[in-house]
């Protein structure tokens, strides 16, 4: 049975996605790097719900 994502986990995911996009928009990372990190963030958030 899947557990619910806590507010802390959701806040962490939102912050990481925001910062990932910020870095991309300011030229600190490439689009490919941004996309790879977005997948990692998504997978990490999904792993919380499947534990």
C-alpha positions as CSV (number, residue, x, y, z in Angstrom):
1,X,0.0,0.0,0.0
2,X,1.3,3.4,-0.9
3,X,1.9,6.1,1.7
4,X,0.9,9.7,1.3
5,X,3.5,12.3,0.5
6,X,4.1,14.5,3.5
7,X,4.0,18.3,3.3
8,X,7.8,18.3,3.9
9,X,8.4,16.0,1.0
10,X,6.1,18.0,-1.3
11,X,7.8,21.2,-0.3
12,X,11.2,19.6,-1.0
13,X,10.1,18.5,-4.5
14,X,8.7,22.0,-5.3
15,X,11.8,23.7,-4.1
16,X,14.1,21.4,-6.1
17,X,12.1,21.8,-9.3
18,X,12.1,25.6,-8.8
19,X,15.8,25.8,-8.3
20,X,16.4,23.4,-11.2
21,X,14.5,25.7,-13.5
22,X,16.1,28.8,-12.0
23,X,19.6,27.4,-12.8
24,X,18.5,26.6,-16.4
25,X,16.9,30.0,-17.0
26,X,20.1,31.7,-15.8
27,X,22.4,29.6,-18.0
28,X,24.1,27.7,-15.1
29,X,23.0,24.3,-16.5
30,X,22.0,23.0,-20.0
31,X,18.5,21.9,-21.0
32,X,19.8,18.3,-21.0
33,X,21.1,18.7,-17.4
34,X,17.8,20.3,-16.3
35,X,15.8,17.4,-17.9
36,X,17.9,14.8,-16.2
37,X,17.6,16.4,-12.8
38,X,13.8,16.8,-13.3
39,X,13.6,13.1,-13.8
40,X,15.6,12.4,-10.7
41,X,13.5,14.7,-8.6
42,X,10.3,13.1,-10.0
43,X,11.6,9.6,-9.3
44,X,12.7,10.6,-5.7
45,X,9.2,12.0,-5.0
46,X,7.6,8.8,-6.3
47,X,9.9,6.6,-4.2
48,X,8.4,8.4,-1.1
49,X,4.9,7.2,-2.0
50,X,5.9,3.6,-2.7
51,X,7.7,3.0,0.6
